[in-house]
Amino acid sequence: MMLIGVDPHKCTSTATAVEPESNREVASIRIEATLKEYRRLLTWAHRWPERRWAIENAEGLGRHLASWLLARGEQVVDVPSTATARVRQLSRGGGRKNDRIDAAAAACVAALQGDARPLEAEGTTDALALLDEQRSNLSQARVRVVNQLHALFRALLAGGAPTGLSAAAAAALLRTVRPVGEAERVRKQIAGDLVAEIRALDGRLKSNEKAMAALVKDAGSTLTQTVGIGAVTAARLIGRTGRPSRFPTSAAYASYSGAAPVEVASADKARHRLSRSGDRQLNAALHTIAVTQIRTTGSRGNLYHQMKIAEGKTPREARRCLKRRLADHVWRTMIADEKRQRAKTSSAPTAAGAA
C-alpha cells in the first residue's frame, strides 16, 4: 500500500508518495486548486493500485480535496498539523519546512505514528448539519424582519403590535391602518413587503423541517422516540455530533457537548459549576430537551428532576443534572442506531447475493 501525503494550501496542493516500509519518497507532484488539476492528481496516483491518501488538516484547507477523493472511492485519512510539525522537528531536516517536506511528513505520520484519523464520504449526517445551519440562518433572518416590522408598527399604531407577531396577524393589523401623508404611506408599503418576506421565510422553514424529518427517518434514528426530541432537535444532535462512535464513552460526549459539570476547586465542600466549554449548539439542544421533559408531567425527565429537588438541589442544579443524564441517553441511542445501520449495510450485499 502506497501512502500519498498531501500538503494543501488555498491555491495549490503538493502530494508526495512514500513507501511505508522504507519511508522513502518515491514521487511528488504539485497541482493547482481546480477540478482539472484534481483529475490530473488522481491520474498520477493510478500508478499505485493500492494507495491511501494522508491529507494534512483535512477538515480545514484540505476539506474540498478530501471530499472530492472520498466521493471517488479513495481511502483518505486526516493528519493534524501538530503531528506533521512534530515529525519535521524530530527529522534530520532540523525543522525545515516546505510543501514537499510537509506532504512527506503527513504520510510518515499516517504510516508510523498512528495519529491519522480515517475519513468517510459525506452522507446523511453532513446533510443534516447543512440543514441545521440553514435553519439557524433562516430563523435569524426572520427575527430581524419581525423586529423591523415591530419598529414600523410602533409608528403606525398606538402602542405598536403585540409580541409573538405572525404573518397573518401582521397582515390583519396592517389592513386597519389608514395612512395619512407620504411618510405613513411609505411605512405601510414597507410593512407589507416585510409581511410578505415573513411568509416566504415561514414557508422555507417548513420545507427545511420537512427535509430534516425525511433525512432523520432515512438515517434510522430513534432519537425522536425520546420526549422532547422532534425532527429539528434530532437533526441538530445528529449533525453536530457526527459519528457517535468517535467518542469512547458517554462522559467524553458529555464533555464535548458542555453538559459535564466542572468541580469548583476553591469551594469548601464538593460543588460543581456550569461548564462553558464544548459545542454550544449541542448544549442548547440538550437544554431544550431538558426543559421540555421537566414541563411534561409524568416523563422520566420530570420525575428525575423532582427527585433531585427532593434531595436538596436547586432547580438550576437539578436541571444541570438532567442535562448530564440526557447527554448519556442521547449518546447511547446514537451508538445503538449506528450499530444497527452498520449491521443493516453489511447484511445487504449478502441478502442480494442469496437472491
ZAGUGU-294108 format. One record per residue: x, y, z of N, C-alpha, C in turn; residue in one letter; residue number from 1. Coordinates in steps of 0.001 Angstrom, whole numbers. Atoms other than C-alpha are relative to their C-alpha. Example, Ala and Ser with C-alpha at 12.3 -4.5 7.8 and 13.67 -1.06 7.14 Angstrom:
REM residues 2
      n.px      n.py      n.pz     ca.px     ca.py     ca.pz      c.px      c.py      c.pz   code   pos
       890     -1190         0     12300     -4500      7800       900      1200         0      a     1
      -820     -1190       -60     13670     -1060      7140      -770      1090       730      s     2
This chain:
REM residues 355
      n.px      n.py      n.pz     ca.px     ca.py     ca.pz      c.px      c.py      c.pz   code   pos
       855     -1190         0         0         0         0       891      1240         0      m     1
      -769     -1235       102      1492      3308     -1130      -732      1115       759      m     2
       555     -1142      -721       981      6327      1111       296      1274      -778      l     3
      -151     -1256       723       403      9665      -578      -345      1133       961      i     4
       209     -1133      -889       871     12629      1741      -302      1252      -797      g     5
       424     -1220       695      -781     15897       749        96      1174       950      v     6
       -64     -1262      -736        53     19388      1972      -858      1017      -753      d     7
       906      -881       749     -2943     21553       933       185      1472       365      p     8
        27     -1442      -192     -2992     25317       511     -1233       556      -703      h     9
      1194      -593       590     -5620     27759      -685         3      -112     -1517      k    10
       -73        -6      1462     -4409     27852     -4300       717     -1216      -580      c    11
      -756      1147       505     -2106     24814     -4594         6     -1114      1040      t    12
      -193      1150      -885     -1536     21360     -3122      1188      -791      -508      s    13
     -1164       812       349      1599     19226     -3056      -198     -1402       561      t    14
       145      1395      -407      1422     15422     -2948      1326      -720      -158      a    15
     -1241       768        29      4316     13094     -2140      -321     -1448       339      t    16
       202      1433      -227      4236      9304     -2449      1164      -553       811      a    17
     -1015       521      -915      6093      7474       340      -245     -1495       209      v    18
        95      1420      -302      6827      3760       765         3      -194      1512      e    19
        54       145     -1463      5727      2819      4306      1135      -844       572      p    20
     -1019       906      -539      8306         7      4660      1353       689       156      e    21
     -1322      -632       -14     11365      2077      3800       -44      1479       344      s    22
       172     -1434      -255      9951      5560      4483       738       830     -1048      n    23
      -723      -653      1088     11412      6552      1102      -976       723      -920      r    24
       831      -758       927      9950      9262     -1108       168      -558     -1413      e    25
       -26       601      1330      9013      7823     -4497      -207      1043     -1081      v    26
       312     -1010      1013      7494     10724     -6414      -773      1124       670      a    27
       690     -1160      -540      5983     14151     -5897      -637       781     -1142      s    28
       709      -788      1003      3531     16402     -7742      -626      1217       678      i    29
       611     -1231      -487      2233     19941     -7310     -1130       381      -953      r    30
      1163      -302       826     -1248     20898     -8545      -646      1305       457      i    31
       806     -1167      -335     -3468     23960     -8654     -1333      -462       605      e    32
      1271       333      -638     -6744     24055     -6708     -1142       161      -998      a    33
      1073        31       997     -9002     23288     -9690      -410     -1449      -221      t    34
       478      1358       246    -11099     20277    -10675       837      -695     -1068      l    35
      -852       584      1034     -8956     19741    -13773      1294      -528       605      k    36
     -1240       425      -650     -5839     19555    -11600      -247     -1162       969      e    37
       353      1144      -854     -7626     17224     -9145        23     -1285      -825      y    38
        19      1179       865     -8196     14824    -12041      1418      -396      -415      r    39
     -1401       295       326     -4533     15120    -13011       696      -682      1169      r    40
      -575       624     -1185     -3558     14254     -9437      -431     -1451       115      l    41
       490      1372      -101     -5764     11160     -9450       592      -881     -1094      l    42
      -650       749      1085     -4364     10084    -12819      1446      -325       368      t    43
     -1386       216      -451      -838     10493    -11399        73     -1114      1037      w    44
       -13       996     -1078     -1763      8294     -8426      -427     -1385      -467      a    45
       472      1297       478     -3238      5486    -10567      1134      -997      -228      h    46
     -1123       926       177       271      4012    -10989       139      -937      1197      r    47
         0       850     -1190      -202      2591     -7467     -1426      -492       249      w    48
      1380       486      -159     -3337       403     -7455      -469         7      1445      p    49
       334       -34     -1427     -3228       121     -3661       640      1246       603      e    50
      -516     -1275      -510     -2921      3567     -2130      -923       539      1082      r    51
       771      -697     -1036     -4062      5680       786       505      1437        73      r    52
      -338     -1415       -32     -4150      9467       986        35       485      1440      w    53
      -134      -619     -1324     -2899     11252      4114        49      1513      -199      a    54
       125     -1433       269     -4083     14863      3944       140       775      1306      i    55
      -192      -845     -1179     -2814     17404      6443     -1161       992       118      e    56
      1096      -938      -281     -5655     19405      8039     -1148      -219      -999      n    57
      1054       338       960     -8325     17595      6009     -1346       615       355      a    58
      1241      -681      -375    -11066     19397      7963        92      1503      -248      e    59
      -181     -1429       256     -9628     22801      7030       285       258     -1461      g    60
      -359      -310      1380     -7728     23752      3868      -136     -1214      -923      l    61
        81      1195       841     -7794     20154      2649     -1380      -606       -91      g    62
      1340       581       -52    -11528     19669      3104      -557      -303     -1400      r    63
       586       196      1323    -12519     20117      -551       663     -1157      -738      h    64
      -707      1093       658     -9816     17812     -1914      -332     -1338       653      l    65
       329      1245      -695    -10548     15200       763     -1404      -482      -379      a    66
      1370       370       374    -14286     15269       -30       -51      -507     -1438      s    67
       -27       399      1413    -13544     15006     -3759       563     -1407      -156      w    68
      -608      1326        77    -11314     11969     -3254      -914     -1066       612      l    69
       899       960      -652    -13741     10258      -863     -1188      -338      -893      l    70
      1141       233       882    -16590     10692     -3331       357      -937     -1151      a    71
      -448       876      1079    -14493      8723     -5856       587     -1303       519      r    72
      -361      1296      -550    -13893      5790     -3538      1411      -129       511      g    73
     -1376        61      -489    -10391      6705     -2369        26      -116      1523      e    74
      -218        70     -1442     -9079      5906      1112       740      1262       444      q    75
      -570     -1276      -436     -8349      9168      2943        41        34      1518      v    76
      -117      -210     -1447     -7052      9889      6445       391      1453       241      v    77
      -312     -1373      -394     -6770     13219      8218      1179       -19       963      d    78
     -1179      -105      -858     -3425     14138      9761        52      1411       579      v    79
       -40     -1348      -583     -3354     17062     12243      1321       709      -270      p    80
     -1199      -794       280      -899     19880     11593      1041      -135      1110      s    81
      -944       147     -1112       626     19428     15043       844     -1261      -152      t    82
      -744      1253       173      1619     15855     14162      1070       145     -1068      a    83
     -1015      -188      1045      3403     16836     10941      1115       921       481      t    84
     -1030      -885      -551      5195     19640     12792       954      -777       912      a    85
      -852       816      -881      6444     17100     15341       939      -882      -808      r    86
      -843       835       849      7709     14823     12572      1138       818      -603      v    87
     -1052      -854       570      9590     17705     10945      1062       345      1036      r    88
      -931      -415     -1041     11116     18758     14237       944     -1126       393      q    89
      -807      1143      -413     12367     15255     15018       798      -607     -1149      l    90
      -716       547      1154     13630     14573     11495      1385       633      -110      s    91
     -1358      -509       187     17169     15192     10273        11      1376      -642      r    92
        50     -1308       643     15979     18322      8479        71      1158       963      g    93
      -112     -1075      -977     16114     20283     11718     -1171       955       -20      g    94
      1183      -846       -21     12570     21576     11382      -216       815     -1249      g    95
       205      -738      1247     12929     22839      7816     -1401      -254      -535      r    96
      1391        95       429      9590     23495      6175      -140       431     -1459      k    97
       482      -356      1330      8393     23405      2586     -1127      -961      -350      n    98
      1172       804       328      5421     21867       777       342     -1468      -169      d    99
      -358      1399       221      7243     18692      -260       295      -705      1314      r   100
      -311       592     -1304      8561     18079      3257     -1280      -201       804      i   101
      1262       134      -727      5117     18723      4747      -809     -1174      -521      d   102
       767      1099       579      3478     16293      2328       585     -1343       408      a   103
      -642      1245      -407      6013     13582      3101      -197      -255      1491      a   104
       191       150     -1441      5694     14241      6838     -1402      -499       311      a   105
      1368       445      -223      1917     13769      6636      -117     -1501      -242      a   106
        35      1425       288      2394     10356      5023       729      -798      1072      a   107
      -756       690     -1047      5030      9384      7609      -819      -123      1283      c   108
       828        30     -1208      2704     10306     10455     -1083     -1051      -140      v   109
      1071       962       210      -129      8273      8946       509     -1426        78      a   110
      -525      1360        48      2137      5250      8480       614      -449      1320      a   111
      -831       419     -1124      4297      5271     11606      -491       459      1369      l   112
       316      -571     -1301      2889      7485     14340     -1412      -335       484      q   113
      1357       350      -418      -758      6405     14338      -851      1185       362      g   114
       778     -1196      -320     -2031      9990     14549     -1078       300     -1045      d   115
       956      -270      1070     -4141      9752     11383     -1396      -477       392      a   116
      1400       355      -268     -7931      9622     11531      -697      -285     -1331      r   117
       676       325      1261     -9852      7795      8766     -1214       906      -223      p   118
      1138      -829       376    -12415      9900      6919      -992      -819      -802      l   119
      1057       658       759    -15715      8841      5408      -644       999      -937      e   120
       679      -870       959    -17605     10196      2427     -1210       661       658      a   121
      1133      -730      -556    -20282     12774      3163     -1287      -792      -190      e   122
      1256       742        55    -23674     11303      3925     -1121       748       683      g   123
      1190      -583      -628    -26879     11876      5853       366       960      1122      t   124
      -406      -861     -1110    -25089     13344      8863       416      1381      -488      t   125
      -445     -1281       542    -23456     16050      6754     -1177       777      -577      d   126
      1189      -671       534    -26768     16783      5023      -832       622      1124      a   127
       747      -546     -1135    -28474     17240      8403       720      1210       597      l   128
      -753     -1152      -500    -25676     19559      9529      -233      1223      -881      a   129
       261     -1106       915    -26234     21684      6420     -1412       556       200      l   130
      1373      -450      -220    -29993     21804      7019      -130       741      1335      l   131
        38      -676     -1296    -29416     22757     10658       592      1401      -108      d   132
      -599     -1322       204    -27142     25611      9599      -949       907      -776      e   133
       966      -799       766    -29716     26753      7042     -1145       463       894      q   134
      1102      -371      -883    -32440     26712      9696       404      1123       954      r   135
      -470     -1064      -890    -30345     28830     12040        38      1339      -740      s   136
       -58     -1235       784    -29772     31386      9275     -1401       526      -306      n   137
      1374      -421       288    -33473     31423      8323      -675       569      1248      l   138
       606      -487     -1252    -34527     31844     11972       535      1381       362      s   139
      -579     -1317      -275    -32112     34741     12441      -542      1054      -950      q   140
       561      -947       969    -33395     36365      9254     -1440       349       356      a   141
      1392      -273      -375    -36991     36002     10444       -82       930      1208      r   142
       -22      -876     -1178    -36184     37586     13807       320      1439      -414      v   143
      -359     -1343       463    -34546     40515     12021     -1171       682      -702      r   144
      1136      -581       727    -37565     41047      9739     -1132       356       961      v   145
      1071      -276      -974    -40041     40805     12637       347      1233       831      v   146
      -401     -1192      -754    -38030     43381     14593      -201      1272      -824      n   147
       244     -1150       872    -38162     45745     11615     -1495       314       -79      q   148
      1447      -194        92    -41913     45203     11377      -554       624      1275      l   149
       432      -589     -1276    -42389     45970     15078       342      1493        44      h   150
      -389     -1413         1    -40482     49230     14628      -942       833      -856      a   151
       941      -732       851    -42806     50265     11796     -1379        97       652      l   152
      1318       -21      -638    -45937     49300     13727       -49       987      1165      f   153
         0      -983     -1093    -44845     51489     16639      -277      1406      -530      r   154
       275     -1302       606    -45048     54431     14232     -1378        51      -660      a   155
      1292        26       698    -48271     53279     12538     -1183      -172       947      l   156
      1096       306      -920    -50347     52101     15528       332       485      1401      l   157
      -179      -398     -1396    -50845     53402     19035       331     -1233       838      a   158
      -418      1146      -805    -48966     51033     21328       721     -1074      -789      g   159
      -702       971       830    -47486     49112     18398      -731     -1319      -106      g   160
       586      1331       199    -48115     45447     17633       328      -898      1188      a   161
      -284       922     -1114    -48354     42636     20212      1196      -886      -305      p   162
     -1124       920       184    -45467     40254     20763      -495     -1308      -621      t   163
       381      1249       654    -45424     36880     19030      -708       258     -1316      g   164
       665      -439      1226    -46310     38537     15743       209     -1031     -1117      l   165
       -46       896      1148    -47180     36162     12886      -316       777     -1262      s   166
       276      -676      1265    -47574     36992      9210     -1484       309      -142      a   167
      1450      -220       109    -51368     36584      9365      -450      1128       923      a   168
       382     -1056      -941    -51689     38775     12477       508      1351      -471      a   169
      -553     -1259       494    -49428     41432     10975      -813       525     -1185      a   170
       809      -422      1147    -51467     41472      7741     -1351       548       452      a   171
      1282      -484      -519    -54693     41861      9744       145      1386       625      a   172
      -237     -1316      -590    -53241     44793     11703       254      1049     -1082      l   173
      -345      -950      1063    -51924     46358      8541     -1240       472      -767      l   174
      1229      -392       697    -55405     46369      6993      -777      1069       747      r   175
       703     -1022      -784    -56632     48592      9829       662      1371       -97      t   176
      -746     -1258        87    -54048     51282      9040      -525       825     -1175      v   177
       403      -945      1036    -55320     54287      7103      1047      1113       -43      r   178
     -1122      -953       -10    -52198     56222      6175      -430      1418      -368      p   179
       208     -1418       289    -52213     59995      6201      1384       603      -271      v   180
     -1294      -575       355    -49325     61642      4378       924     -1025      -638      g   181
      -931       852       736    -46437     60281      2373       799      -926       916      e   182
      -825       812      -904    -44416     59056      5364      -759     -1245       456      a   183
       791      1147      -456    -47228     56840      6684      -280      -962     -1152      e   184
       248       868      1156    -47985     55560      3180      1218      -864      -299      r   185
     -1223       763       253    -44353     54520      2706       230     -1027      1101      v   186
      -142       963     -1110    -44287     52918      6168      -889     -1213      -224      r   187
       921      1118       224    -47352     50828      5311       470      -869     -1157      k   188
      -494       764      1146    -45848     49826      1980      1180      -890       397      q   189
     -1155       791      -451    -42583     48725      3615      -459     -1132       917      i   190
       519      1024      -894    -44538     46864      6304      -628     -1142      -793      a   191
       579      1044       837    -46440     44997      3596      1077      -879      -631      g   192
     -1114       786       550    -43158     43956      1978       607      -922      1052      d   193
      -551       828     -1078    -41899     42714      5346      -913     -1165       333      l   194
       948      1093      -246    -45072     40679      5880       170     -1090     -1058      v   195
      -222       975      1069    -44539     39025      2505      1312      -749       210      a   196
     -1285       651      -267    -40933     38328      3486      -120     -1013      1124      e   197
       210       939     -1106    -42055     36701      6751      -703     -1253      -503      i   198
       692      1166       561    -44465     34468      4825       973      -890      -783      r   199
      -975       778       782    -41647     33420      2491       956      -752       927      a   200
      -911       660      -942    -39326     32672      5416      -709     -1138       731      l   201
       756      1074      -649    -42061     30656      7170      -132     -1206      -910      d   202
        83      1109       952    -42500     28601      4023      1313      -749      -121      g   203
     -1303       645        93    -38776     27929      3794       327      -771      1273      r   204
      -222       721     -1251    -38653     26960      7469      -803     -1297        39      l   205
       810      1226        52    -41484     24460      6939       631     -1023      -939      k   206
      -676       915       933    -39690     22983      3928      1261      -573       624      s   207
     -1207       445      -686    -36499     22800      5984      -328     -1090      1020      n   208
       390       997     -1007    -38277     20918      8798      -439     -1304      -669      e   209
       442      1196       724    -39859     18525      6292      1192      -793      -514      k   210
     -1207       675       483    -36469     17767      4753       763      -655      1149      a   211
      -658       577     -1178    -34989     17217      8226      -688     -1284       436      m   212
       748      1177      -441    -37764     14788      9179       236     -1185      -932      a   213
      -228      1085       955    -37240     12779      5975      1391      -605       171      a   214
     -1362       504      -147    -33471     12526      6493       192      -735      1322      l   215
       -93       683     -1301    -33799     11612     10182      -620     -1392       -95      v   216
       645      1306       190    -36167      8821      9175       863      -922      -840      k   217
      -868       809       864    -33849      7630      6387      1241      -481       748      d   218
     -1184       381      -768    -30956      7577      8856      -292     -1093      1017      a   219
       361      1035      -964    -32890      5122     11026       170       433      1439      g   220
      -195      -507     -1356    -32605      7361     14076     -1232      -260       860      s   221
      1083       196      -972    -34673      6516     17147       -24      1120      1040      t   222
       -36     -1110      -954    -33940      9827     18891     -1375       615       195      l   223
      1314      -645      -101    -37451     11101     18132      -954      -758       911      t   224
       830       732      -958    -38855      8407     20434       164       528      1422      q   225
      -239      -610     -1306    -37483     10407     23368      -855      1246       148      t   226
       829     -1180      -271    -39761     13010     24951       858      1259      -130      v   227
      -714     -1254       165    -38664     16493     23888       892        66     -1226      g   228
      -839        18      1200    -36830     15432     20719      -896      -168     -1218      i   229
       702        61      1258    -38540     16266     17453       984      -104     -1145      g   230
      -863       138      1178    -37190     16189     13920      1091      1062       -15      a   231
      -982     -1091        43    -35463     19585     14238      1109      -229      1026      v   232
     -1007       244     -1040    -33729     18744     17528       847     -1227      -325      t   233
      -750      1198       380    -32766     15269     16298      1001       321     -1097      a   234
      -914      -384      1074    -31254     16800     13165      1207       747       546      a   235
     -1127      -725      -592    -29136     19153     15270       912      -953       768      r   236
      -818       939      -763    -27983     16345     17559       843      -878      -922      l   237
      -732       875       921    -27017     14094     14648      1038       794      -780      i   238
      -909      -801       817    -25485     16861     12543      1189       524       769      g   239
     -1102      -551      -788    -23416     18374     15339       883     -1090       606      r   240
      -784      1082      -600    -22299     15012     16774       880      -686     -1025      t   241
      -746       750       999    -21207     13399     13529       -75     -1489       282      g   242
       -35      1440      -283    -20104      9807     14058       107      -203      1508      r   243
       -32        97     -1470    -21025      8986     17701      1082      -924       534      p   244
     -1012       940      -488    -18516      6121     17931      1373       643       138      s   245
     -1296      -666      -192    -15686      8673     17768       191       434      1446      r   246
      -105      -275     -1436    -16466      9342     21443        90     -1337       727      f   247
      -174      1321      -618    -15119      6411     23507     -1005      -298      1099      p   248
       940       198     -1095    -17522      6945     26410     -1061      1093       -24      t   249
      1040     -1017      -118    -20679      8821     27269       529      1236       728      s   250
      -598     -1139      -699    -18581     11005     29583       747       902      -973      a   251
      -698      -794      1012    -16453     12099     26617      -995       806      -829      a   252
      1018      -724       760    -19604     13024     24720      -610      1128       826      y   253
       546     -1040      -874    -20991     14941     27711       971      1172       114      a   254
      -991     -1070       -51    -17737     16887     27929         9       783     -1306      s   255
         2      -657      1310    -17843     17616     24183     -1212       921      -153      y   256
      1219      -805       115    -21403     18928     24460      -135      1050      1101      s   257
        49      -995     -1066    -20622     21045     27541     -1015      -310      1071      g   258
      1005       382     -1000    -23068     19072     29713       620      -607      1254      a   259
      -678       564     -1169    -20440     17751     32161       371      1127       960      a   260
      -329     -1073      -951    -20323     19984     35281      1473       -40       402      p   261
     -1395      -121      -405    -16929     21235     36407        52       211      1507      v   262
      -114      -116     -1451    -15913     20796     40057       689      1311       367      e   263
      -570     -1248      -482    -15191     24039     41892      1106      -335       995      v   264
     -1132       411      -830    -11704     23556     43349       100       836      1266      a   265
      -173      -880     -1149    -11866     26538     45700     -1151       -73       994      s   266
      1158        83      -896    -15165     25525     47338       361      -760      1268      a   267
      -242       672     -1274    -15223     24471     50993      -538     -1430       -24      d   268
       555      1335       132    -17425     21489     50125      -155      -327     -1484      k   269
       110       440      1396    -17953     19451     46984     -1117       762      -708      a   270
       983      -795       750    -19681     21724     44499       453        75     -1452      r   271
      -296       -41      1425    -19899     21929     40716      -615      1246      -620      h   272
       520     -1152       729    -20436     24770     38292      -244      -388     -1449      r   273
       307       234      1406    -21642     25017     34720      1275        18      -838      l   274
     -1120        12       941    -19136     24053     32022      -314       923     -1169      s   275
       195      -926      1120    -18724     26810     29432       785      -420     -1239      r   276
      -720       521      1155    -16686     24675     27061      -924      -912      -798      s   277
       796       928       786    -17887     22267     24413      -805       691     -1083      g   278
       832      -482      1100    -20258     22630     21483     -1252       655       573      d   279
      1112      -721      -613    -22759     25314     22489     -1328      -301      -695      r   280
      1238       362       694    -25279     24294     19824      -541     -1326       527      q   281
       424      1255      -614    -25357     20757     21194      -531       237      1407      l   282
       431      -315     -1360    -25628     22174     24693     -1387       619         2      n   283
      1316      -630        99    -28606     24303     23632     -1077     -1028      -316      a   284
       967      1051       316    -30318     21238     22148      -329      -830      1236      a   285
       233       754     -1232    -29851     19296     25396      -812       817      1000      l   286
       760      -874      -887    -31182     22292     27335     -1486         9      -396      h   287
      1384         9       478    -34314     22360     25165      -704     -1304       378      t   288
       584      1291      -363    -34902     18648     25744      -285       -51      1495      i   289
       165        33     -1451    -34396     19041     29496     -1202       839       440      a   290
      1118      -874      -378    -36827     21964     29797     -1324      -621      -422      v   291
      1239       637       468    -39432     20111     27717      -394     -1160       893      t   292
       321      1139      -859    -39177     16990     29853      -421       451      1394      q   293
       384      -509     -1317    -39351     18995     33073     -1449       473        -7      i   294
      1366      -509        98    -42597     20573     31858     -1016     -1075      -375      r   295
       898      1094       376    -44041     17215     30722      -244      -885      1215      t   296
       327       749     -1217    -45775     15699     33735        26     -1498      -270      t   297
       -59      1453       118    -45002     12031     34227      1146      -516      -842      g   298
     -1142       454       799    -41986     11928     31895      1154      -388       924      s   299
     -1143       436      -806    -38756     10316     33100       843      1190       428      r   300
      -745     -1194      -362    -37041     13687     32999      -677       789      1102      g   301
       755      -707     -1033    -39790     15255     35083       168      -685      1352      n   302
      -147       743     -1256    -39564     12503     37711      1423       122       543      l   303
     -1399      -130      -432    -35754     12698     37790       250      1392       567      y   304
      -160     -1379      -470    -35901     16490     38193      -622       167      1387      h   305
       649       -82     -1316    -38350     16171     41101       807      -730      1070      q   306
      -822       750      -953    -36119     13555     42750      1202       830       446      m   307
     -1155      -819      -345    -33126     15911     42587      -409      1203       866      k   308
       504     -1095      -844    -35205     18742     44040      -219      -505      1423      i   309
       233       586     -1325    -36209     16436     46914      1308      -269       737      a   310
     -1306       229      -645    -32504     15729     47543       627      1287       507      e   311
      -506     -1271      -491    -31994     19426     48251       684       861     -1036      g   312
      -615      -803      1051    -30689     20679     44911      -938      1118      -437      k   313
       799     -1104       526    -31842     23985     43481      -547      -399     -1376      t   314
       522       335      1336    -33971     23916     40293      1058        78     -1101      p   315
     -1049      -113      1008    -30954     25092     38283       955     -1185        79      r   316
      -896      1148      -145    -28700     22372     39713      -671     -1290      -458      e   317
       727      1195       430    -31387     19752     39137       -92       -65     -1530      a   318
        65       -25      1458    -31722     20864     35504      1347      -381      -615      r   319
     -1324       366       485    -27959     20558     35017       226     -1503       137      r   320
      -116      1453      -179    -28079     17018     36434      -782      -735     -1090      c   321
       809       622      1043    -30847     16178     33972       681       112     -1364      l   322
      -707      -164      1271    -28853     17589     31056      1153     -1002      -110      k   323
     -1095       975         7    -25904     15406     32041      -536     -1402      -265      r   324
       612      1321       212    -28173     12354     32163      -515      -140     -1434      r   325
       487        28      1372    -29719     13264     28819      1141      -166     -1001      l   326
     -1170       175       880    -26248     13518     27241       374     -1475       -95      a   327
      -268      1443        24    -25641      9889     28263     -1036      -733      -842      d   328
      1086       678       731    -29029      8835     26881       122       247     -1506      h   329
      -122      -326      1428    -28508     10639     23557      1166      -758      -612      v   330
     -1175       708       528    -25028      9127     23106      -297     -1485      -156      w   331
       311      1437        83    -26247      5587     23877      -986      -279     -1134      r   332
       980       190      1073    -29192      5996     21498       663        85     -1364      t   333
      -665      -144      1293    -26999      7224     18645       991     -1131      -263      m   334
      -902      1140       163    -24450      4452     19263      -799     -1224      -450      i   335
       839      1135       392    -27240      1858     19040      -505       158     -1432      a   336
       453      -247      1376    -28571      3485     15854      1127      -247      -997      d   337
     -1140       197       900    -25083      3469     14312       299     -1478      -187      e   338
      -250      1442        99    -24573      -226     15095     -1081      -671      -842      k   339
      1102       581       761    -27994     -1047     13667       149       290     -1487      r   340
      -172      -362      1406    -27272       829     10447      1178      -746      -622      q   341
     -1151       738       527    -23861      -832     10060      -344     -1455      -251      r   342
       419      1386       192    -25380     -4270     10545      -918      -130     -1208      a   343
       909         6      1146    -28063     -3429      8004       769       146     -1308      k   344
      -797      -214      1208    -25472     -2191      5490       836     -1234      -343      t   345
      -858      1164       244    -23190     -5213      5932      -797     -1216      -446      s   346
       816      1137       381    -26065     -7680      5533      -674       172     -1343      s   347
       667      -252      1276    -27435     -6017      2400       639      -742     -1171      a   348
      -599       730      1125    -24855     -7491       -80      -250     -1511        80      p   349
       234      1430      -182    -25333    -10976      1437     -1387      -389      -449      t   350
      1366       275       374    -29066    -10775      1001      -173        78     -1507      a   351
        83      -162      1445    -28641     -9567     -2576       609     -1209      -705      a   352
      -631      1156       620    -26283    -12448     -3348      -857     -1248       132      g   353
       873      1154      -194    -28700    -15013     -1890     -1174        38      -948      a   354
      1120      -121       933    -31481    -13630     -4056       442      -374     -1392      a   355
